[in-house]
Amino acid sequence: MTTPLTPSMSAAIALTASAALLPTLAVLGELRPTWVALAAYAVLCAAVGARSRPSAAPLIGPAAWLFHNGFVEHRHGALDLAAPAAEAVHVLLLTSAALAAALLAAPRGRFPGGHYDLAA
């Protein structure tokens, strides 16, 4: 089994993968605020989260949200918080996807007392 990625490396991979997802969404015609684009970013967060420590989830979710908000919802890299409650739900969804995948992939019994590795 490989060692989980550190939070800083997970954030870098999440930013890079989020940028790489944009051309795929453009080809599919999904560079607009639809459930398909949000689901694609949630799957991306889960994929990065599965290879990361659980403590990296608060970095993975917002990294993906930056690209979703800036390039999918509002185009041309302009971040906008016109609906703060909706954006908070998006960040929470993406962070939850990363955390759930990280917790499911965390090795059991490897840490003292069988606890998850929540340390950075």
Secondary structure, 3 states (H helix, E strand, C coil): CCCCECHHHHHHHHHHHHHHHHHHHHHHCCCCCCHHHHHHHHHHHHHHHHCECHHHHHHHHHHHHHHHHHHHHCCCCCCCCCCHHHHHHHHHHHHHHHHHHHHHHCCCCCCHHHCCCCCC
